[in-house]
């Protein structure tokens, strides 16, 4: 499980870097970087599904209890992105008071997300809630037009 989480965070980091590159790229470079972002996003969603399948096997899914609003894999993905947001914002702080304030807010959001994930996992283990279906329906990089 930890290996899959590490892979997810690495993909998120690569996608963050690609999104930074596309904002600074010339017109001729943009399509290749956008394709890279699509590929990374597809890989990211496959890893989220893999995390959800591993975790879903750990708790029983009673269809008579309400679902949580998002899968734990999706929440862990958001946690990974929030960590990247904190790290990249910290690099900008220097003497910038507004950036320093933003880092504090981002850290509080991170802590709230960790707490929410812990509560959701407790509810899942106790059988008070169930996870939503883990399958993603978007086909990244494939057009349906």
N, C-alpha and C positions, 0 to 999 in steps of 0.2 A: 504494500500500500504506500509506504513512504517513497519508494522508487517512482511510483506513478505521480505522486504529489510533487516530487522534485522535477520530473519531466514537465508537468503542467507549469510550474513556476519558470522553468527554463524557456518554454515556448512563449509564455506571457512576456518574458524579458526580451526575447528576440522580436516578438510582435511590437512591443513598445519601441524598440530601436528602429524597426522598419517604418513605423508610423512617424517617428521623428525624421527619418531620412526622406520620406515622401514629401514632407512639408518643405524641405529645403531643396528638393530635386528639380532639375530642369525638365521641361516638357517631354523630352525623349526618354528620360529615365523613369518617369511615373508609371507607365503600364507594367514594367517588370516588377517594380516594387509593390504595386497593387496586387499583382498575381502572387507574389511572395506572402503578402498579408492574408490573402484568401486561403492559401495553402496552410499557413500557420493557424488561421482561425478554424479551419477544418480539423487540423490535428488537435487543437485546443478542445474542441467539442467532443472529439473521439476520446480524449483523455478524461474529460468530465464524465462522459457516459461510463467509462471503465471504472472510475472512482465510485460512481453511483451503483454500479452492479456489484462491486466488492462490498460496499456498505449495505446495500439492500439484502444481501445474503446473511448479514449479521443480525438483522431484526425482522421479526415477523410482520407481515403486511396484512393487517385486518382492514378489509374494505369498508367496514362499518364505522371507522373513526375518520375524522376530518384530516385532509392532507395538509402538510405544511406548504407554504406558498412557493417554495423553490426547493430543488434537490440540494442535498448537502454538498454534492460535487460542484454545483453552481455557486453555492455560498463560499466554498473553499477557493473557487476560481476568483470570486470577487475579493476575497481576503488577499490572495496573491497579487492582484492588480492594485489593491490598496497599499500593500507593502511597497510595490514599485513606485507608486505615487508619492509615498513618504520619502523614499530614498532619493528620488529625482528632485523633489521639492527641497529637501535638506541641502542638496548641492547648490541651490540657488540662494540660500539664506544669506551668507556673508553678513553684512551689516543691514540687510533689508528687514525692517521690522514687520512689514506686511507679510513677507514670506515666512518669517519665524512664527507669526501668529497662525498662518495657514498650516504649518507643520503641526502645531498644537491641536488644531481642529482635526486634521487628518488622523493624528494619533488617537484622539477620542473616538472618532468614527471607527478606527481599526479595533479599539477595545470593545466598543459596542457590538461590532460584528462578531468578534470572538465570543462574547457573552451570548449573543443570539444563537450562534452555532451550537454552543454548549447546551443551551436550553432545549433547542430543537432535537439534538441527539438524545438528551435525557427523555424527552417526550416520546421519541421513536423507540428507544430501548424499553420504556415502560408500557408501550402499546397505546398511549393516549393519542398519538398522531401516526400518520403514514406518509410515505414519500410520494410525490407525484411521479408519473411515468417518466423514466429517464431518457427516453428516445427523443432526439432532436429531429425536426422535420426539414430543416433547411439544408440544401445540398450546396455546400460552399464551392464556388468556382464553376458551377454547372448552371447554365441558363435554361429556363423553362419556357422561353418565348418562342 
